[in-house]
Amino acid sequence: MAGFVLRVKTKSGQKVVNGLIPQDKVSELKSKLAEITGIPVKALHVLGGFPPKAINLNDETATIEKSGIVSGDTLIVEEKPPQYNGERNPDEIGRSHIVNSEKFVDTPGVLMKKVVPADNSCLFTSVGYVLNGKVDPSCASFMREIIANAVAADPEEYSEAFLGRPNHEYCEWILKPTSWGGAIELSILSHFYGLEIAVIDSINAIINRFGEDQHHAQRVFLIFDGIHYDPLYLEPLDGGSIQTVFPVEDENMLLEAAELAREAKSSRQFIDVEKFTLMCIDCKTKLSGQTAAQQHAKETGHMNFREVVV
């Protein structure tokens, strides 16, 4: 069994675990993961498969084989804060959530938006929701580090001309909790998690697909209103498990997302920060243009805007 090898993705890059056999205990695997990642055993959160889903490693006396992990698997290892297993509200706990491709079925349902906190990390929280089925803002710092490390590792691809600022400055900037994510960050997360991320642009009634050229097997959906990202999920009519991950060949879901984009545009469920004057609903300040709106949001924490006629 000397050929038993696992690939491990962490925020600092990809590593390899060897020296184990399928009959070793889960406790031994966790010790190895802690050793190569620097994450304490009790804080390990491990995902595997496509799309990535949490692997239950709570029974440390079970064998690696019994946990479903086989040689050649790629594991994503994250660090969760101490309160991860503590008492949480229903949004944080999450609903029963379909992520296994063998359970994808043509179940009647409605594509709906899950509102996540407007805290400058909404893009990252939204990606976390479609992966895990729960609202967990703590995932943002992990994703920011994934992005910073990917950019720092390839200064030729991520040049100053591409980023709009020097590579090292961008890396410092994206790690700040006040920095907003966008197209660059979505492309990197799509590659890291092995998923196509389709973003419904409710301003222009179009869908921007990140990772489309990578031929990923699954797709997730977000919606963007000009300032804020929220995740989308399929609410089944029978009240069963929600679904946030879909086969890329599911054209019906893509058509439903396109229709949602058109509906959002026609009902003006967006903030067109390029063409309209905005008013902050929280403090009644009038703002002109995207830069002013973003700066106001960062300085005050206010995230509710509406268009006004001047």
Buried (B, 14 or more C-beta within 10 A) or exposed (E): EEEBEBEBBBBBEEBEBEEBBBEBBBBBBBBBBBEBBEBEEEBBBBBBBBBBBBBEBEEEEBBBBEBEBEBEBBBBBBBBEEEBEEEBEEBBEBBEBBBEBEEBEEBEBEBEBBEBEBBBBBBBBBBBBBBBBBBBBBBBBBBBBBBBBBBEEEBEEBEEEEBEEEBEEBBEBBEEEEBBBEEBBBBBBBBBBBBBBBBBBBBEBBBBBBBBEEEBBBBBBBBBBBBBBBBBBBBBEEEBBBBBBBEBEBEEBBEBBBEBBEEBBEEEBBBBBEEBBBBBEBEEBEBEBBEBBBEBBBEEEBBBBEBEEE
